[in-house]
Amino acid sequence: MPSEAWYTSGNRKIQFSPSDFLEEALDDFLESGAKSSRIASAVIKIATGVELLLKHYLEQICPALILEKPDDAGLQVAKIFNLRKHMRSPRDLDAVEIRTATFPILLKRATMFFDIAEAIPHLNKLHKIRNSLIHHRGTVDILEVNLLLVQHIFPLVERLSKLDKYLGLRIPLETWKKIRELEKSSVDALSSQLAKKLAHHSRIFGKLSAKKIPLLVASDPETPIRGADLIESGLICPACKTEALAAFQDFDADVEDGEVIGASMTPTMSCRVCGLELAEDEIRHIIENFEEYVGDNEEEERFWIQSITVDNPYDDY
């Protein structure tokens, strides 16, 4: 079941389930396209969620399967099987903490009951990355993690989540569809991150009411960089497909001894409907692969190119 909150003796307690971690992991993963630091949160949560998911299914078969090992007195077994009412001294269980098996052992036990053998090396890799993040200054290869999750981990989670309709995993079919589509776009680090960013903002657009969308389209563009000049305001957004993407140029002059010795411009884009923001490298990547991201529209492509090829500002000095 999803997390539940209740009050006992004036205290609030929350019980977490695999669903809580898995749902947040998917959200963090998609949002990491716009904020790359969220990838660490996604890895930690998906690794935690998968471990809890395996324990959930093993416990349904036999609760003892998730224990590290039974203690001599059998208190671990008594507690996990909820045998308090059968005990002569039920209070003996009050101080007992369940010691569950390590992740590698859980995997070995799970393969006896579930068809996950092909996923074992990928799950071990995920667990290794998770450990590196939480134990000491972990670093991740964005493309490697993206591919690991979209090609192997998320498909496994989707398959396992269907085994129990009462698991409470509230992930729309559209989200699973977007995850599967990401694999096709993840050919390098830039395209992989951009694909996640577009999927995230597409989901935001999908939650907007039909009444709000035209109001946002008609609203004034807001520059993502203070002082940047508006170049174009009606481009097609590659995430939500509305004509609400605005292009900006931020001009920066280099001054030495009171004289301008050079100037540069930085193009950015932002959508006033879904909130998408694009940096220069992302804009150029989309233009280079325009049909893939926006569609077969030569006129629109010309507008995109024109928006980042304005006159050199140094000519004005």
C-alpha positions in Angstrom: 0.0 0.0 0.0 1.1 3.6 -0.4 2.4 5.4 2.6 -0.1 5.9 5.5 0.0 8.4 8.3 -1.6 7.9 11.7 -1.4 9.1 15.3 -0.3 6.9 18.2 0.0 8.4 21.7 0.1 11.8 20.1 2.9 11.0 17.7 2.5 10.9 13.9 4.0 8.0 12.1 4.4 7.3 8.4 4.8 3.9 6.9 6.7 3.9 3.6 6.1 1.3 0.9 8.1 0.5 -2.3 5.6 2.6 -4.2 6.6 5.8 -2.4 10.2 5.5 -3.4 9.6 4.2 -7.0 7.1 7.0 -7.8 9.5 9.7 -6.5 12.4 8.1 -8.3 10.6 8.3 -11.7 9.7 12.0 -11.0 13.3 12.8 -10.0 14.7 10.9 -13.0 12.6 12.9 -15.5 13.3 16.2 -13.6 17.0 15.5 -13.8 16.8 16.5 -17.4 16.4 20.1 -16.3 18.4 19.8 -13.1 21.1 17.1 -13.5 21.7 16.9 -9.7 18.4 15.1 -9.3 19.9 12.0 -10.9 21.6 11.1 -7.6 18.2 11.3 -5.8 16.7 9.2 -8.6 19.4 6.5 -8.3 19.1 6.3 -4.5 15.3 6.2 -4.5 15.0 3.6 -7.3 17.6 1.4 -5.6 15.7 1.6 -2.3 12.4 1.1 -4.1 13.7 -2.0 -5.9 15.0 -3.5 -2.7 11.7 -2.9 -0.9 9.9 -4.3 -3.9 11.9 -7.6 -3.8 11.3 -7.8 0.0 7.5 -7.2 -0.6 7.2 -10.1 -3.0 9.5 -12.5 -1.0 7.6 -11.7 2.2 4.3 -12.7 0.4 5.8 -16.1 -0.3 7.4 -16.5 3.2 8.4 -13.7 5.6 11.5 -15.5 6.7 12.9 -15.1 3.1 13.8 -11.5 3.8 15.6 -12.2 7.1 19.4 -12.1 7.2 19.4 -15.3 9.3 17.2 -16.6 12.2 18.7 -15.9 15.7 19.1 -18.8 18.1 16.0 -17.8 20.2 13.9 -17.4 17.1 12.8 -13.9 18.0 13.5 -12.5 14.5 11.1 -15.2 13.1 8.6 -14.6 15.8 8.5 -10.9 15.1 8.3 -11.1 11.3 5.6 -13.8 11.5 3.7 -11.7 14.1 3.6 -14.6 16.6 3.4 -12.4 19.7 0.0 -13.8 20.8 1.5 -17.3 20.9 4.5 -16.4 23.1 4.8 -16.9 26.8 6.6 -13.6 27.1 5.4 -11.3 24.2 7.5 -8.4 25.6 10.6 -10.1 24.5 9.8 -8.9 21.0 9.6 -5.2 22.0 13.4 -4.6 21.6 13.8 -6.9 18.6 14.8 -5.2 15.3 14.3 -7.1 12.1 17.7 -7.6 10.4 17.0 -8.2 6.8 19.2 -9.8 4.2 21.7 -7.8 2.2 20.8 -6.8 -1.3 23.0 -9.6 -3.0 21.3 -12.3 -0.9 17.9 -10.9 -1.6 18.6 -11.2 -5.3 19.7 -14.8 -5.0 16.5 -15.6 -3.2 14.3 -13.7 -5.6 15.7 -15.6 -8.6 14.3 -18.8 -7.1 10.7 -17.4 -7.5 10.8 -14.7 -10.1 12.2 -14.5 -13.7 14.8 -11.8 -13.0 18.1 -13.6 -13.8 18.9 -11.3 -16.8 18.4 -8.3 -14.6 20.8 -9.4 -11.9 24.0 -7.7 -13.3 22.1 -4.5 -13.9 20.6 -4.5 -10.4 24.0 -5.1 -8.9 25.4 -2.2 -11.0 22.6 0.0 -9.7 23.3 -1.0 -6.1 27.0 -0.3 -6.6 26.3 3.2 -8.0 23.9 3.8 -5.1 26.6 2.8 -2.6 29.1 5.1 -4.2 26.7 8.1 -3.9 25.9 7.6 -0.2 29.2 6.5 1.2 31.9 8.8 -0.2 31.8 11.7 -2.8 30.1 9.6 -5.5 30.2 10.6 -9.1 28.0 9.2 -11.9 28.3 9.1 -15.7 25.0 10.7 -16.8 24.6 8.7 -20.0 25.6 5.4 -18.3 23.0 5.9 -15.6 20.3 7.1 -18.0 20.8 4.0 -20.1 20.9 1.7 -17.1 17.6 3.0 -15.8 15.6 3.3 -19.1 16.9 0.1 -20.7 17.0 -2.3 -17.7 15.8 -1.0 -14.3 12.5 0.8 -15.2 11.3 -2.0 -17.5 11.9 -4.5 -14.6 10.0 -2.3 -12.2 7.1 -1.9 -14.6 6.9 -5.7 -15.0 7.2 -6.5 -11.3 4.7 -3.9 -10.3 2.0 -5.7 -12.4 2.4 -8.8 -10.3 0.4 -7.3 -7.4 -2.5 -5.0 -8.2 -2.7 -4.0 -4.5 0.9 -2.7 -4.5 -0.4 0.8 -5.0 2.1 2.0 -7.6 0.4 5.0 -9.0 2.4 5.6 -12.2 0.3 6.5 -15.3 0.7 4.5 -18.5 1.7 7.7 -20.2 4.8 8.0 -17.9 5.9 4.4 -18.7 5.4 5.3 -22.4 7.7 8.3 -22.0 10.3 6.2 -20.2 10.4 3.7 -23.1 10.7 6.5 -25.7 13.7 7.9 -23.8 15.8 4.9 -24.8 15.6 5.8 -28.4 16.8 9.3 -27.7 19.6 8.5 -25.4 22.4 8.2 -27.9 24.8 10.6 -26.0 24.8 12.6 -22.8 23.3 15.8 -24.3 20.4 14.0 -26.1 19.8 11.8 -23.1 19.4 14.8 -20.7 17.4 16.8 -23.3 15.0 13.9 -23.8 14.4 13.7 -20.1 13.9 17.4 -19.9 11.3 17.4 -22.7 9.5 14.5 -21.2 9.3 16.2 -17.8 7.9 19.4 -19.2 5.5 17.5 -21.5 4.1 15.9 -18.3 3.7 19.4 -16.8 1.8 20.5 -19.9 -0.5 17.4 -19.6 -1.6 18.5 -16.1 -2.7 22.0 -17.2 -6.4 22.7 -17.6 -7.8 23.5 -21.1 -8.7 27.0 -19.9 -5.3 27.9 -18.6 -3.3 26.9 -21.8 -4.5 29.8 -24.1 -4.0 32.3 -21.3 -0.4 31.2 -20.9 0.1 31.3 -24.7 -1.2 34.9 -24.8 0.9 36.0 -21.8 4.1 38.1 -22.0 7.4 36.1 -22.3 9.6 36.2 -19.3 13.3 36.2 -19.9 15.3 33.4 -18.1 18.3 35.8 -18.0 17.8 39.3 -16.6 18.5 41.9 -19.2 18.3 39.6 -22.2 16.7 40.8 -25.4 13.6 39.2 -26.7 14.2 38.0 -30.3 11.2 35.8 -31.1 8.1 34.9 -29.0 6.0 32.4 -31.0 8.3 29.5 -31.8 6.9 25.9 -31.4 7.9 24.4 -28.1 9.5 20.9 -28.6 8.0 19.7 -25.2 4.3 20.9 -25.3 4.1 21.8 -29.0 2.4 25.1 -28.4 3.6 28.3 -30.1 4.7 29.8 -26.8 8.5 29.3 -27.0 10.4 32.6 -26.8 14.0 33.1 -27.9 16.3 35.6 -26.1 19.8 36.9 -26.7 22.0 38.0 -23.8 24.7 40.4 -25.0 27.9 40.8 -23.0 30.6 43.4 -23.8 34.2 43.0 -22.8 35.6 46.3 -21.6 39.3 47.1 -21.1 40.5 50.5 -20.0 37.1 52.0 -20.8 37.1 50.6 -24.3 34.9 47.8 -25.7 37.3 45.2 -27.1 34.8 42.6 -27.9 31.3 41.3 -27.3 29.5 38.0 -27.2 25.9 36.8 -27.3 24.2 33.8 -25.5 21.0 32.5 -26.9 18.4 31.0 -24.6 14.8 29.9 -25.0 11.9 29.5 -22.6 8.2 28.3 -22.9 5.6 30.3 -21.1 3.2 27.3 -21.1 5.1 24.3 -19.9 8.1 26.2 -18.4 10.8 24.6 -20.6 14.1 26.4 -20.7 16.8 25.6 -23.3 20.5 26.5 -23.1 22.6 27.3 -26.2 23.9 23.7 -26.7 20.4 22.3 -26.4 19.1 24.8 -28.9 21.8 24.0 -31.5 21.3 20.3 -30.9 17.5 20.6 -31.7 18.2 22.7 -34.8 20.7 20.0 -36.0 18.0 17.4 -35.4 15.0 19.6 -36.1 12.6 17.0 -37.6 13.1 14.7 -34.7 12.3 17.3 -32.0 9.8 19.7 -33.7 8.8 18.1 -36.9 9.2 18.5 -40.7 8.6 22.3 -40.7 11.1 24.2 -42.8 9.6 27.6 -42.1 9.7 27.0 -38.3 13.3 25.7 -38.6 14.3 29.0 -40.3 12.8 31.0 -37.4 14.8 28.9 -34.9 18.0 29.5 -36.9 17.3 33.2 -37.2 16.7 33.5 -33.5 20.3 32.5 -32.7 22.1 34.2 -35.6 21.4 37.9 -35.0 24.0 40.4 -35.9 27.3 40.4 -33.9 26.8 43.0 -31.1 30.4 44.1 -31.4 29.5 45.8 -34.7 27.6 48.4 -32.7 30.7 49.6 -31.0 
